[in-house]
Amino acid sequence: MEKSIITVEVNANAAIDEIWGKWTSPEHIIKWNYASDDWHCPSATNDLRVGGKFVYRMEAKDGSVGFDFLGIYDEVVVNKKISSTLGDGRTMNVSFNETNNGVKIMEAFEPESENSHEMQKAGWQMILDNFKKYAEK
């Protein structure tokens, strides 16, 4: 059975080194990694190497719900690509492509089974849009 993949993308108007740093550094990740203003990312750890682990804590600001978004890196190509296997076994690939207008960031991931594909796509797109706003500051 073929696995489905959801893709979201954005173009961020900033230099590739700046994009990469803000995408991969925990001190930056906590400032953009949430879908809406009633959520936040209070902590992040990131061992950016093949076999390294990342853990991003995502929580509702009122403390009512939260979870760890985590995985292991399968491939890391600086300023180009990150591939990982999430804690539940799904895969995620992120590509960074320089354009005339900055950097096109594309995330492709296997959806989970609890929420609709539309809801997952919308949530991941909101986080990516948040990253764009943060990266362009």
N, CA, C and O atoms as CSV, one atom per row, in Angstrom:
chain,resi,resn,atom,element,x,y,z
A,1,MET,N,N,0.841,-1.188,0.000
A,1,MET,CA,C,0.000,0.000,0.000
A,1,MET,C,C,0.883,1.246,0.000
A,1,MET,O,O,1.806,1.364,0.806
A,2,GLU,N,N,0.596,2.152,-0.891
A,2,GLU,CA,C,1.392,3.373,-1.009
A,2,GLU,C,C,1.053,4.340,0.122
A,2,GLU,O,O,-0.117,4.560,0.434
A,3,LYS,N,N,2.096,4.917,0.733
A,3,LYS,CA,C,1.901,5.876,1.813
A,3,LYS,C,C,1.529,7.228,1.235
A,3,LYS,O,O,2.055,7.627,0.196
A,4,SER,N,N,0.626,7.937,1.899
A,4,SER,CA,C,0.302,9.288,1.450
A,4,SER,C,C,1.308,10.267,2.054
A,4,SER,O,O,1.867,10.035,3.126
A,5,ILE,N,N,1.514,11.348,1.344
A,5,ILE,CA,C,2.449,12.400,1.760
A,5,ILE,C,C,1.719,13.737,1.672
A,5,ILE,O,O,1.021,14.009,0.696
A,6,ILE,N,N,1.884,14.554,2.682
A,6,ILE,CA,C,1.345,15.912,2.683
A,6,ILE,C,C,2.524,16.861,2.520
A,6,ILE,O,O,3.565,16.689,3.154
A,7,THR,N,N,2.352,17.864,1.663
A,7,THR,CA,C,3.427,18.827,1.417
A,7,THR,C,C,2.932,20.238,1.700
A,7,THR,O,O,1.831,20.618,1.302
A,8,VAL,N,N,3.759,21.002,2.390
A,8,VAL,CA,C,3.504,22.431,2.616
A,8,VAL,C,C,4.771,23.173,2.224
A,8,VAL,O,O,5.869,22.618,2.278
A,9,GLU,N,N,4.613,24.433,1.828
A,9,GLU,CA,C,5.786,25.202,1.425
A,9,GLU,C,C,5.569,26.695,1.642
A,9,GLU,O,O,4.446,27.183,1.772
A,10,VAL,N,N,6.699,27.391,1.675
A,10,VAL,CA,C,6.686,28.840,1.829
A,10,VAL,C,C,7.984,29.382,1.234
A,10,VAL,O,O,8.987,28.672,1.154
A,11,ASN,N,N,7.952,30.629,0.825
A,11,ASN,CA,C,9.172,31.306,0.389
A,11,ASN,C,C,9.490,32.386,1.410
A,11,ASN,O,O,8.694,33.298,1.632
A,12,ALA,N,N,10.658,32.278,2.030
A,12,ALA,CA,C,11.078,33.250,3.040
A,12,ALA,C,C,12.158,34.149,2.449
A,12,ALA,O,O,13.157,33.668,1.913
A,13,ASN,N,N,11.951,35.434,2.551
A,13,ASN,CA,C,12.866,36.407,1.967
A,13,ASN,C,C,14.001,36.715,2.945
A,13,ASN,O,O,13.980,37.719,3.657
A,14,ALA,N,N,14.994,35.816,2.955
A,14,ALA,CA,C,16.183,35.960,3.800
A,14,ALA,C,C,17.276,35.090,3.202
A,14,ALA,O,O,17.007,34.228,2.365
A,15,ALA,N,N,18.501,35.318,3.631
A,15,ALA,CA,C,19.643,34.546,3.136
A,15,ALA,C,C,19.582,33.115,3.659
A,15,ALA,O,O,19.066,32.870,4.750
A,16,ILE,N,N,20.106,32.179,2.889
A,16,ILE,CA,C,20.060,30.757,3.247
A,16,ILE,C,C,20.713,30.479,4.604
A,16,ILE,O,O,20.183,29.678,5.374
A,17,ASP,N,N,21.827,31.103,4.916
A,17,ASP,CA,C,22.482,30.864,6.210
A,17,ASP,C,C,21.599,31.304,7.375
A,17,ASP,O,O,21.553,30.647,8.416
A,18,GLU,N,N,20.903,32.417,7.187
A,18,GLU,CA,C,19.998,32.908,8.217
A,18,GLU,C,C,18.800,31.973,8.365
A,18,GLU,O,O,18.387,31.664,9.483
A,19,ILE,N,N,18.248,31.526,7.251
A,19,ILE,CA,C,17.121,30.585,7.266
A,19,ILE,C,C,17.528,29.309,7.995
A,19,ILE,O,O,16.819,28.847,8.889
A,20,TRP,N,N,18.661,28.743,7.615
A,20,TRP,CA,C,19.130,27.491,8.209
A,20,TRP,C,C,19.319,27.641,9.721
A,20,TRP,O,O,18.900,26.777,10.492
A,21,GLY,N,N,19.942,28.729,10.135
A,21,GLY,CA,C,20.172,28.955,11.557
A,21,GLY,C,C,18.882,29.079,12.343
A,21,GLY,O,O,18.759,28.513,13.430
A,22,LYS,N,N,17.924,29.809,11.807
A,22,LYS,CA,C,16.654,29.993,12.512
A,22,LYS,C,C,15.811,28.720,12.497
A,22,LYS,O,O,14.997,28.510,13.396
A,23,TRP,N,N,15.997,27.874,11.493
A,23,TRP,CA,C,15.262,26.608,11.418
A,23,TRP,C,C,15.823,25.562,12.384
A,23,TRP,O,O,15.078,24.735,12.910
A,24,THR,N,N,17.143,25.601,12.616
A,24,THR,CA,C,17.791,24.504,13.331
A,24,THR,C,C,18.274,24.822,14.748
A,24,THR,O,O,18.595,23.894,15.490
A,25,SER,N,N,18.339,26.074,15.148
A,25,SER,CA,C,18.866,26.443,16.470
A,25,SER,C,C,17.736,26.511,17.498
A,25,SER,O,O,16.760,27.234,17.296
A,26,PRO,N,N,17.861,25.760,18.604
A,26,PRO,CA,C,16.796,25.746,19.612
A,26,PRO,C,C,16.365,27.127,20.091
A,26,PRO,O,O,15.179,27.355,20.330
A,27,GLU,N,N,17.327,28.063,20.236
A,27,GLU,CA,C,16.949,29.401,20.714
A,27,GLU,C,C,16.043,30.126,19.717
A,27,GLU,O,O,15.320,31.045,20.099
A,28,HIS,N,N,16.074,29.727,18.456
A,28,HIS,CA,C,15.157,30.281,17.454
A,28,HIS,C,C,13.888,29.438,17.337
A,28,HIS,O,O,12.792,29.986,17.217
A,29,ILE,N,N,14.025,28.116,17.369
A,29,ILE,CA,C,12.878,27.216,17.193
A,29,ILE,C,C,11.757,27.563,18.164
A,29,ILE,O,O,10.587,27.567,17.780
A,30,ILE,N,N,12.098,27.855,19.411
A,30,ILE,CA,C,11.068,28.153,20.413
A,30,ILE,C,C,10.302,29.440,20.118
A,30,ILE,O,O,9.253,29.685,20.712
A,31,LYS,N,N,10.815,30.259,19.210
A,31,LYS,CA,C,10.172,31.545,18.896
A,31,LYS,C,C,9.201,31.468,17.717
A,31,LYS,O,O,8.461,32.422,17.472
A,32,TRP,N,N,9.189,30.350,16.980
A,32,TRP,CA,C,8.298,30.261,15.820
A,32,TRP,C,C,7.531,28.951,15.699
A,32,TRP,O,O,6.608,28.871,14.888
A,33,ASN,N,N,7.870,27.929,16.463
A,33,ASN,CA,C,7.337,26.584,16.247
A,33,ASN,C,C,5.990,26.352,16.942
A,33,ASN,O,O,5.900,25.591,17.906
A,34,TYR,N,N,4.961,27.011,16.444
A,34,TYR,CA,C,3.591,26.806,16.927
A,34,TYR,C,C,2.641,27.310,15.840
A,34,TYR,O,O,2.991,28.171,15.033
A,35,ALA,N,N,1.432,26.751,15.843
A,35,ALA,CA,C,0.492,27.044,14.763
A,35,ALA,C,C,-0.384,28.269,15.036
A,35,ALA,O,O,-0.810,28.946,14.101
A,36,SER,N,N,-0.651,28.554,16.306
A,36,SER,CA,C,-1.531,29.683,16.625
A,36,SER,C,C,-1.046,30.374,17.890
A,36,SER,O,O,-0.234,29.831,18.639
A,37,ASP,N,N,-1.553,31.572,18.114
A,37,ASP,CA,C,-1.074,32.387,19.232
A,37,ASP,C,C,-1.434,31.822,20.606
A,37,ASP,O,O,-0.878,32.268,21.610
A,38,ASP,N,N,-2.353,30.851,20.679
A,38,ASP,CA,C,-2.686,30.251,21.965
A,38,ASP,C,C,-1.817,29.022,22.277
A,38,ASP,O,O,-2.028,28.338,23.278
A,39,TRP,N,N,-0.835,28.756,21.398
A,39,TRP,CA,C,0.142,27.685,21.613
A,39,TRP,C,C,1.530,28.289,21.675
A,39,TRP,O,O,1.737,29.428,21.256
A,40,HIS,N,N,2.482,27.528,22.195
A,40,HIS,CA,C,3.882,27.952,22.186
A,40,HIS,C,C,4.775,26.721,22.217
A,40,HIS,O,O,4.309,25.591,22.364
A,41,CYS,N,N,6.062,26.969,22.075
A,41,CYS,CA,C,7.084,25.914,22.087
A,41,CYS,C,C,8.060,26.292,23.200
A,41,CYS,O,O,9.069,26.948,22.945
A,42,PRO,N,N,7.758,25.873,24.447
A,42,PRO,CA,C,8.569,26.335,25.569
A,42,PRO,C,C,9.996,25.791,25.620
A,42,PRO,O,O,10.859,26.376,26.275
A,43,SER,N,N,10.252,24.664,24.925
A,43,SER,CA,C,11.612,24.140,24.924
A,43,SER,C,C,11.897,23.381,23.629
A,43,SER,O,O,10.994,22.854,22.980
A,44,ALA,N,N,13.174,23.343,23.278
A,44,ALA,CA,C,13.608,22.614,22.088
A,44,ALA,C,C,15.042,22.151,22.300
A,44,ALA,O,O,15.881,22.894,22.810
A,45,THR,N,N,15.310,20.909,21.899
A,45,THR,CA,C,16.673,20.416,21.837
A,45,THR,C,C,16.881,19.877,20.431
A,45,THR,O,O,15.958,19.351,19.809
A,46,ASN,N,N,18.104,20.014,19.942
A,46,ASN,CA,C,18.358,19.629,18.561
A,46,ASN,C,C,19.807,19.188,18.388
A,46,ASN,O,O,20.725,20.004,18.476
A,47,ASP,N,N,20.006,17.903,18.144
A,47,ASP,CA,C,21.328,17.335,17.870
A,47,ASP,C,C,21.381,17.092,16.361
A,47,ASP,O,O,21.117,15.985,15.891
A,48,LEU,N,N,21.722,18.131,15.617
A,48,LEU,CA,C,21.607,18.159,14.156
A,48,LEU,C,C,22.744,17.387,13.481
A,48,LEU,O,O,23.725,17.969,13.018
A,49,ARG,N,N,22.583,16.063,13.440
A,49,ARG,CA,C,23.528,15.177,12.752
A,49,ARG,C,C,22.790,13.873,12.492
A,49,ARG,O,O,21.800,13.574,13.160
A,50,VAL,N,N,23.265,13.098,11.528
A,50,VAL,CA,C,22.653,11.799,11.257
A,50,VAL,C,C,22.704,10.966,12.534
A,50,VAL,O,O,23.763,10.794,13.138
A,51,GLY,N,N,21.548,10.455,12.933
A,51,GLY,CA,C,21.438,9.709,14.181
A,51,GLY,C,C,21.129,10.580,15.381
A,51,GLY,O,O,20.812,10.067,16.454
A,52,GLY,N,N,21.218,11.908,15.212
A,52,GLY,CA,C,20.915,12.835,16.291
A,52,GLY,C,C,19.412,12.955,16.494
A,52,GLY,O,O,18.625,12.654,15.597
A,53,LYS,N,N,19.029,13.394,17.677
A,53,LYS,CA,C,17.618,13.481,18.048
A,53,LYS,C,C,17.198,14.941,18.229
A,53,LYS,O,O,17.980,15.783,18.670
A,54,PHE,N,N,15.945,15.210,17.877
A,54,PHE,CA,C,15.357,16.512,18.200
A,54,PHE,C,C,14.104,16.278,19.028
A,54,PHE,O,O,13.388,15.295,18.836
A,55,VAL,N,N,13.851,17.201,19.954
A,55,VAL,CA,C,12.639,17.179,20.770
A,55,VAL,C,C,12.165,18.620,20.903
A,55,VAL,O,O,12.874,19.468,21.444
A,56,TYR,N,N,10.957,18.890,20.403
A,56,TYR,CA,C,10.344,20.207,20.528
A,56,TYR,C,C,9.082,20.038,21.367
A,56,TYR,O,O,8.177,19.296,20.987
A,57,ARG,N,N,9.020,20.716,22.496
A,57,ARG,CA,C,7.836,20.661,23.344
A,57,ARG,C,C,6.813,21.657,22.813
A,57,ARG,O,O,7.117,22.840,22.658
A,58,MET,N,N,5.619,21.188,22.539
A,58,MET,CA,C,4.554,22.046,22.031
A,58,MET,C,C,3.394,21.981,23.016
A,58,MET,O,O,2.934,20.896,23.372
A,59,GLU,N,N,2.919,23.158,23.458
A,59,GLU,CA,C,1.881,23.205,24.480
A,59,GLU,C,C,0.905,24.342,24.235
A,59,GLU,O,O,1.257,25.379,23.673
A,60,ALA,N,N,-0.329,24.124,24.669
A,60,ALA,CA,C,-1.283,25.221,24.741
A,60,ALA,C,C,-0.794,26.142,25.859
A,60,ALA,O,O,-0.338,25.668,26.900
A,61,LYS,N,N,-0.889,27.449,25.649
A,61,LYS,CA,C,-0.396,28.396,26.652
A,61,LYS,C,C,-1.140,28.280,27.980
A,61,LYS,O,O,-0.590,28.615,29.029
A,62,ASP,N,N,-2.403,27.802,27.942
A,62,ASP,CA,C,-3.160,27.656,29.191
A,62,ASP,C,C,-2.821,26.351,29.927
A,62,ASP,O,O,-3.382,26.071,30.986
A,63,GLY,N,N,-1.910,25.563,29.367
A,63,GLY,CA,C,-1.466,24.339,30.019
A,63,GLY,C,C,-2.419,23.162,29.878
A,63,GLY,O,O,-2.191,22.117,30.487
A,64,SER,N,N,-3.474,23.303,29.097
A,64,SER,CA,C,-4.494,22.253,28.999
A,64,SER,C,C,-4.048,21.024,28.215
A,64,SER,O,O,-4.566,19.929,28.432
A,65,VAL,N,N,-3.096,21.196,27.310
A,65,VAL,CA,C,-2.640,20.078,26.482
A,65,VAL,C,C,-1.242,20.380,25.969
A,65,VAL,O,O,-0.861,21.540,25.815
A,66,GLY,N,N,-0.486,19.326,25.708
A,66,GLY,CA,C,0.856,19.499,25.168
A,66,GLY,C,C,1.418,18.163,24.725
A,66,GLY,O,O,0.910,17.106,25.100
A,67,PHE,N,N,2.465,18.219,23.928
A,67,PHE,CA,C,3.103,16.991,23.462
A,67,PHE,C,C,4.532,17.290,23.029
A,67,PHE,O,O,4.885,18.438,22.757
A,68,ASP,N,N,5.340,16.251,22.969
A,68,ASP,CA,C,6.697,16.354,22.453
A,68,ASP,C,C,6.685,15.935,20.990
A,68,ASP,O,O,6.257,14.829,20.661
A,69,PHE,N,N,7.152,16.814,20.113
A,69,PHE,CA,C,7.347,16.500,18.704
A,69,PHE,C,C,8.815,16.105,18.599
A,69,PHE,O,O,9.702,16.929,18.823
A,70,LEU,N,N,9.073,14.832,18.257
A,70,LEU,CA,C,10.447,14.364,18.305
A,70,LEU,C,C,10.761,13.421,17.157
A,70,LEU,O,O,9.870,12.869,16.513
A,71,GLY,N,N,12.047,13.256,16.923
A,71,GLY,CA,C,12.488,12.355,15.878
A,71,GLY,C,C,13.992,12.202,15.857
A,71,GLY,O,O,14.716,12.797,16.654
A,72,ILE,N,N,14.439,11.383,14.916
A,72,ILE,CA,C,15.854,11.092,14.706
A,72,ILE,C,C,16.210,11.509,13.276
A,72,ILE,O,O,15.459,11.234,12.340
A,73,TYR,N,N,17.342,12.163,13.114
A,73,TYR,CA,C,17.780,12.594,11.784
A,73,TYR,C,C,18.354,11.432,10.975
A,73,TYR,O,O,19.212,10.684,11.445
A,74,ASP,N,N,17.856,11.303,9.747
A,74,ASP,CA,C,18.336,10.288,8.808
A,74,ASP,C,C,19.341,10.875,7.816
A,74,ASP,O,O,20.255,10.188,7.360
A,75,GLU,N,N,19.156,12.160,7.488
A,75,GLU,CA,C,20.050,12.838,6.541
A,75,GLU,C,C,20.054,14.324,6.853
A,75,GLU,O,O,19.004,14.922,7.088
A,76,VAL,N,N,21.237,14.914,6.853
A,76,VAL,CA,C,21.385,16.352,7.064
A,76,VAL,C,C,22.385,16.861,6.035
A,76,VAL,O,O,23.550,16.462,6.044
A,77,VAL,N,N,21.932,17.737,5.154
A,77,VAL,CA,C,22.794,18.399,4.182
A,77,VAL,C,C,22.647,19.893,4.454
A,77,VAL,O,O,21.621,20.485,4.120
A,78,VAL,N,N,23.660,20.501,5.057
A,78,VAL,CA,C,23.586,21.895,5.505
A,78,VAL,C,C,23.102,22.808,4.378
A,78,VAL,O,O,23.594,22.749,3.251
A,79,ASN,N,N,22.130,23.649,4.711
A,79,ASN,CA,C,21.520,24.634,3.810
A,79,ASN,C,C,20.735,24.019,2.659
A,79,ASN,O,O,20.315,24.738,1.752
A,80,LYS,N,N,20.525,22.692,2.675
A,80,LYS,CA,C,19.833,22.035,1.556
A,80,LYS,C,C,18.676,21.135,1.981
A,80,LYS,O,O,17.569,21.262,1.459
A,81,LYS,N,N,18.925,20.224,2.928
A,81,LYS,CA,C,17.944,19.166,3.179
A,81,LYS,C,C,18.093,18.574,4.570
A,81,LYS,O,O,19.199,18.432,5.090
A,82,ILE,N,N,16.944,18.230,5.165
A,82,ILE,CA,C,16.894,17.496,6.419
A,82,ILE,C,C,15.828,16.411,6.262
A,82,ILE,O,O,14.683,16.699,5.914
A,83,SER,N,N,16.218,15.165,6.523
A,83,SER,CA,C,15.270,14.054,6.517
A,83,SER,C,C,15.293,13.411,7.891
A,83,SER,O,O,16.353,13.255,8.496
A,84,SER,N,N,14.116,13.038,8.380
A,84,SER,CA,C,14.057,12.443,9.710
A,84,SER,C,C,12.917,11.442,9.804
A,84,SER,O,O,11.988,11.432,8.996
A,85,THR,N,N,13.030,10.600,10.823
A,85,THR,CA,C,11.963,9.677,11.182
A,85,THR,C,C,11.406,10.161,12.516
A,85,THR,O,O,12.136,10.288,13.499
A,86,LEU,N,N,10.112,10.426,12.536
A,86,LEU,CA,C,9.461,10.933,13.736
A,86,LEU,C,C,9.310,9.820,14.773
A,86,LEU,O,O,9.475,8.643,14.453
A,87,GLY,N,N,9.003,10.186,15.989
A,87,GLY,CA,C,8.896,9.237,17.082
A,87,GLY,C,C,7.904,8.115,16.844
A,87,GLY,O,O,8.060,7.026,17.397
A,88,ASP,N,N,6.890,8.361,16.034
A,88,ASP,CA,C,5.886,7.327,15.750
A,88,ASP,C,C,6.175,6.564,14.459
A,88,ASP,O,O,5.340,5.788,13.992
A,89,GLY,N,N,7.370,6.787,13.877
A,89,GLY,CA,C,7.766,6.039,12.691
A,89,GLY,C,C,7.477,6.702,11.359
A,89,GLY,O,O,7.918,6.217,10.317
A,90,ARG,N,N,6.739,7.808,11.379
A,90,ARG,CA,C,6.468,8.527,10.127
A,90,ARG,C,C,7.728,9.251,9.669
A,90,ARG,O,O,8.626,9.514,10.470
A,91,THR,N,N,7.793,9.571,8.381
A,91,THR,CA,C,8.945,10.297,7.857
A,91,THR,C,C,8.597,11.745,7.572
A,91,THR,O,O,7.442,12.097,7.331
A,92,MET,N,N,9.633,12.576,7.606
A,92,MET,CA,C,9.500,14.001,7.301
A,92,MET,C,C,10.749,14.432,6.548
A,92,MET,O,O,11.869,14.106,6.943
A,93,ASN,N,N,10.549,15.161,5.468
A,93,ASN,CA,C,11.662,15.695,4.681
A,93,ASN,C,C,11.458,17.190,4.507
A,93,ASN,O,O,10.361,17.646,4.184
A,94,VAL,N,N,12.526,17.947,4.723
A,94,VAL,CA,C,12.480,19.399,4.554
A,94,VAL,C,C,13.571,19.777,3.565
A,94,VAL,O,O,14.729,19.393,3.730
A,95,SER,N,N,13.197,20.534,2.536
A,95,SER,CA,C,14.201,21.008,1.574
A,95,SER,C,C,14.245,22.526,1.594
A,95,SER,O,O,13.239,23.195,1.827
A,96,PHE,N,N,15.435,23.050,1.343
A,96,PHE,CA,C,15.704,24.486,1.329
A,96,PHE,C,C,16.319,24.803,-0.030
A,96,PHE,O,O,17.422,24.348,-0.331
A,97,ASN,N,N,15.618,25.578,-0.852
A,97,ASN,CA,C,16.108,25.898,-2.199
A,97,ASN,C,C,16.195,27.405,-2.379
A,97,ASN,O,O,15.190,28.108,-2.278
A,98,GLU,N,N,17.395,27.897,-2.646
A,98,GLU,CA,C,17.579,29.326,-2.872
A,98,GLU,C,C,16.884,29.738,-4.161
A,98,GLU,O,O,16.966,29.048,-5.176
A,99,THR,N,N,16.197,30.876,-4.103
A,99,THR,CA,C,15.520,31.441,-5.266
A,99,THR,C,C,15.940,32.905,-5.394
A,99,THR,O,O,16.717,33.408,-4.582
A,100,ASN,N,N,15.428,33.573,-6.403
A,100,ASN,CA,C,15.686,35.016,-6.560
A,100,ASN,C,C,15.033,35.826,-5.447
A,100,ASN,O,O,15.419,36.971,-5.209
A,101,ASN,N,N,14.047,35.245,-4.760
A,101,ASN,CA,C,13.302,35.946,-3.712
A,101,ASN,C,C,13.533,35.354,-2.328
A,101,ASN,O,O,12.653,35.430,-1.470
A,102,GLY,N,N,14.698,34.769,-2.100
A,102,GLY,CA,C,14.967,34.193,-0.788
A,102,GLY,C,C,15.141,32.697,-0.853
A,102,GLY,O,O,15.894,32.187,-1.683
A,103,VAL,N,N,14.442,31.983,0.029
A,103,VAL,CA,C,14.580,30.535,0.130
A,103,VAL,C,C,13.199,29.895,0.136
A,103,VAL,O,O,12.335,30.260,0.934
A,104,LYS,N,N,13.002,28.940,-0.760
A,104,LYS,CA,C,11.770,28.149,-0.771
A,104,LYS,C,C,11.989,26.968,0.162
A,104,LYS,O,O,12.906,26.169,-0.026
A,105,ILE,N,N,11.129,26.872,1.174
A,105,ILE,CA,C,11.197,25.784,2.143
A,105,ILE,C,C,10.001,24.879,1.881
A,105,ILE,O,O,8.858,25.335,1.852
A,106,MET,N,N,10.275,23.601,1.690
A,106,MET,CA,C,9.210,22.644,1.446
A,106,MET,C,C,9.323,21.503,2.451
A,106,MET,O,O,10.377,20.885,2.602
A,107,GLU,N,N,8.203,21.240,3.137
A,107,GLU,CA,C,8.134,20.129,4.078
A,107,GLU,C,C,7.183,19.079,3.505
A,107,GLU,O,O,6.069,19.400,3.092
A,108,ALA,N,N,7.629,17.834,3.483
A,108,ALA,CA,C,6.798,16.711,3.054
A,108,ALA,C,C,6.791,15.700,4.189
A,108,ALA,O,O,7.851,15.295,4.667
A,109,PHE,N,N,5.608,15.291,4.625
A,109,PHE,CA,C,5.518,14.388,5.766
A,109,PHE,C,C,4.388,13.391,5.585
A,109,PHE,O,O,3.402,13.643,4.893
A,110,GLU,N,N,4.570,12.248,6.233
A,110,GLU,CA,C,3.513,11.252,6.274
A,110,GLU,C,C,2.507,11.688,7.341
A,110,GLU,O,O,2.903,11.995,8.465
A,111,PRO,N,N,1.231,11.719,7.012
A,111,PRO,CA,C,0.241,12.127,7.999
A,111,PRO,C,C,0.025,11.057,9.069
A,111,PRO,O,O,0.256,9.869,8.843
A,112,GLU,N,N,-0.421,11.511,10.236
A,112,GLU,CA,C,-0.826,10.571,11.283
A,112,GLU,C,C,-2.298,10.230,11.052
A,112,GLU,O,O,-2.940,10.819,10.182
A,113,SER,N,N,-2.829,9.296,11.814
A,113,SER,CA,C,-4.179,8.801,11.539
A,113,SER,C,C,-5.267,9.415,12.415
A,113,SER,O,O,-6.448,9.144,12.197
A,114,GLU,N,N,-4.897,10.239,13.406
A,114,GLU,CA,C,-5.902,10.797,14.311
A,114,GLU,C,C,-6.674,11.971,13.730
A,114,GLU,O,O,-7.865,12.121,14.001
A,115,ASN,N,N,-6.015,12.805,12.935
A,115,ASN,CA,C,-6.633,14.020,12.397
A,115,ASN,C,C,-6.703,13.943,10.880
A,115,ASN,O,O,-5.922,13.236,10.243
A,116,SER,N,N,-7.652,14.682,10.309
A,116,SER,CA,C,-7.817,14.676,8.854
A,116,SER,C,C,-6.573,15.239,8.169
A,116,SER,O,O,-5.835,16.038,8.745
A,117,HIS,N,N,-6.360,14.809,6.942
A,117,HIS,CA,C,-5.235,15.326,6.170
A,117,HIS,C,C,-5.339,16.838,6.017
A,117,HIS,O,O,-4.330,17.539,6.084
A,118,GLU,N,N,-6.551,17.345,5.811
A,118,GLU,CA,C,-6.760,18.788,5.646
A,118,GLU,C,C,-6.345,19.543,6.908
A,118,GLU,O,O,-5.706,20.593,6.833
A,119,MET,N,N,-6.717,18.995,8.071
A,119,MET,CA,C,-6.371,19.648,9.337
A,119,MET,C,C,-4.851,19.635,9.555
A,119,MET,O,O,-4.274,20.631,9.990
A,120,GLN,N,N,-4.210,18.499,9.249
A,120,GLN,CA,C,-2.762,18.406,9.414
A,120,GLN,C,C,-2.050,19.363,8.467
A,120,GLN,O,O,-1.109,20.051,8.864
A,121,LYS,N,N,-2.498,19.406,7.218
A,121,LYS,CA,C,-1.870,20.302,6.244
A,121,LYS,C,C,-2.005,21.747,6.704
A,121,LYS,O,O,-1.042,22.511,6.640
A,122,ALA,N,N,-3.197,22.128,7.170
A,122,ALA,CA,C,-3.427,23.499,7.630
A,122,ALA,C,C,-2.539,23.828,8.830
A,122,ALA,O,O,-1.962,24.914,8.887
A,123,GLY,N,N,-2.423,22.910,9.783
A,123,GLY,CA,C,-1.601,23.151,10.973
A,123,GLY,C,C,-0.125,23.292,10.640
A,123,GLY,O,O,0.544,24.199,11.136
A,124,TRP,N,N,0.383,22.398,9.799
A,124,TRP,CA,C,1.796,22.467,9.415
A,124,TRP,C,C,2.057,23.725,8.598
A,124,TRP,O,O,3.121,24.333,8.720
A,125,GLN,N,N,1.090,24.124,7.761
A,125,GLN,CA,C,1.261,25.345,6.968
A,125,GLN,C,C,1.302,26.570,7.882
A,125,GLN,O,O,2.075,27.496,7.636
A,126,MET,N,N,0.479,26.586,8.932
A,126,MET,CA,C,0.480,27.720,9.863
A,126,MET,C,C,1.830,27.833,10.570
A,126,MET,O,O,2.339,28.937,10.767
A,127,ILE,N,N,2.411,26.690,10.951
A,127,ILE,CA,C,3.733,26.721,11.590
A,127,ILE,C,C,4.773,27.240,10.601
A,127,ILE,O,O,5.636,28.039,10.966
A,128,LEU,N,N,4.692,26.792,9.364
A,128,LEU,CA,C,5.633,27.249,8.340
A,128,LEU,C,C,5.461,28.747,8.062
A,128,LEU,O,O,6.444,29.461,7.865
A,129,ASP,N,N,4.224,29.213,8.047
A,129,ASP,CA,C,3.961,30.651,7.875
A,129,ASP,C,C,4.531,31.446,9.045
A,129,ASP,O,O,5.057,32.543,8.860
A,130,ASN,N,N,4.425,30.888,10.252
A,130,ASN,CA,C,5.011,31.510,11.440
A,130,ASN,C,C,6.528,31.612,11.287
A,130,ASN,O,O,7.132,32.629,11.627
A,131,PHE,N,N,7.135,30.538,10.769
A,131,PHE,CA,C,8.579,30.564,10.536
A,131,PHE,C,C,8.933,31.681,9.560
A,131,PHE,O,O,9.884,32.425,9.797
A,132,LYS,N,N,8.196,31.808,8.485
A,132,LYS,CA,C,8.462,32.849,7.479
A,132,LYS,C,C,8.458,34.229,8.144
A,132,LYS,O,O,9.377,35.022,7.937
A,133,LYS,N,N,7.427,34.512,8.941
A,133,LYS,CA,C,7.346,35.801,9.633
A,133,LYS,C,C,8.564,36.025,10.523
A,133,LYS,O,O,9.150,37.107,10.530
A,134,TYR,N,N,8.934,34.998,11.267
A,134,TYR,CA,C,10.084,35.100,12.171
A,134,TYR,C,C,11.381,35.276,11.385
A,134,TYR,O,O,12.207,36.118,11.737
A,135,ALA,N,N,11.562,34.506,10.344
A,135,ALA,CA,C,12.810,34.545,9.558
A,135,ALA,C,C,13.006,35.871,8.849
A,135,ALA,O,O,14.142,36.297,8.640
A,136,GLU,N,N,11.929,36.525,8.480
A,136,GLU,CA,C,12.020,37.773,7.728
A,136,GLU,C,C,12.159,39.003,8.627
A,136,GLU,O,O,12.299,40.117,8.123
A,137,LYS,N,N,12.121,38.819,9.947
A,137,LYS,CA,C,12.270,39.954,10.889
A,137,LYS,C,C,13.646,40.555,10.772
A,137,LYS,O,O,13.964,41.513,11.476
